[in-house]
Amino acid sequence: AWATRATDAERQSGSAFKPFVYLAALRAGWKPDQIVVDGPVSIGNWSPANYNKKFVGRVSLTAALVNSYNSIPVKISIDVGRKAIIDAAHDMGIRGELESWAPMVLGTSALTLLDLTTGYATFASGGKQASPYAILEIRKPTGELIYAREKNAVAPPQMESQEVIADLNSMRGAVVKQGTAKRADLGFAPQGGKTGTNTNYRDALYIGFTAHYVTGVWVGNDDFSPMNEVTGGRIPAPLWKE
């Protein structure tokens, strides 16, 4: 059952989706150190608030991701368009269908943990598109090798410049050192990631990477019932660290 939860169960990714929004921003020329304003923003009659119901005003783009402010991804979507965000996610290897309505920038699309982790694996590999696989090799009963992934797999395409990915990964490294994922801090670099918490605490996630591994952690209930105020930083991040 655990494998099915990772490969088949679709859950809202919450703020764990935000790195794809920031990727679209970096692609459009935004910079990690540029100043943005965390404040009220509306699309139609939708006006998202932050987790603590407060706005902080002027911050760097990096700080906006570190603290997971909700207004900035919305402002990015107004600037670059939601199609650019969807394209960025799909370029990183996300295969699931992404919603096109305004709140999608806050992670309302239902994705599997495998799909979301695949996107982060592309970040971790410097922009080379990751592709999930389960089979390493196939042999005949005689031992003759029919297929070996190491030899037969197609080289992954470079989907984004290493410079843009490096900027994004440095921002996500700051999430661990200064932001919502402090409980995932291994004490060495490179390391980065992002927490995610679904509405009413139904899902909590942390997807993180080091130089060698990418791992996604999800906690929640199979019946979609809420948890007791479990956030991505509270349980998934320390689980990831373990």
Steps between C-alpha positions, in 0.01 A plus 500: 500500500785741573616479137149578376493810721822618338422416138120520466345707779445857379525769765518876493864605531438834669808719530723216380383607152633856541854428370348445154336842524832657597671316215258670259591833661874442466447399138324832444793697642410535868802480733542330841606825667243732341253669733135396486208607716305250707161667522137468397440374147185385325408314185130545449338441838787283627731672750744255664646560845814364665503212747525742795240739346759785488694675223861611546552749217836531318711184485741336256371239259706242692344602832155467343571136420683437829196616698249361248306825465191443285466838332827479306416188292171669412683814388742283299205336326355841411836600353604186310163328449382166635588322175867584559475341845332187363764477227780535755359217712455271201852580378630384838329164450161547667260277307177562688235736374536849644201722562486835322295696756662773707556305828710237316812702587448398864501129416134408454568252218488134603836330439654173610798509735706329228406768247585787732829339604588449133472874443734565793743239363532713186588797721759290683661380176565854379206510261535159335145363480452210741289200399379243755592136443470171686693250288879494515557201274332201336670164446404174338490183716846426358628825648533675164442871538205627295470852641712714729374846582850633554590407141166528316334803660477817294709791629276748684438830318622826654174684568634814663832684521722401788522866603124533551482167685795602720315818599187303585693236694679766705160645586379158611815451702400811693162337572689242706733743674256782571145395415227242542732198458752561781420158645636341183843662534773236471772751583677482166462628145377467236155445638166653418129435497152631562220421739136478405179494705155446354183680602366388839819295558386212279847460347847597610813459289870564487699441182874542541829426332872469564781460247411133460140438602152641454229386740135590539308450825122517528284450808123495508194278534373267228144619554603864443404596854691790660800445726563680828669815366782304335706719267775404257761643736365326808511129404610444136815714531645315802390167348694596188804580713485159670 
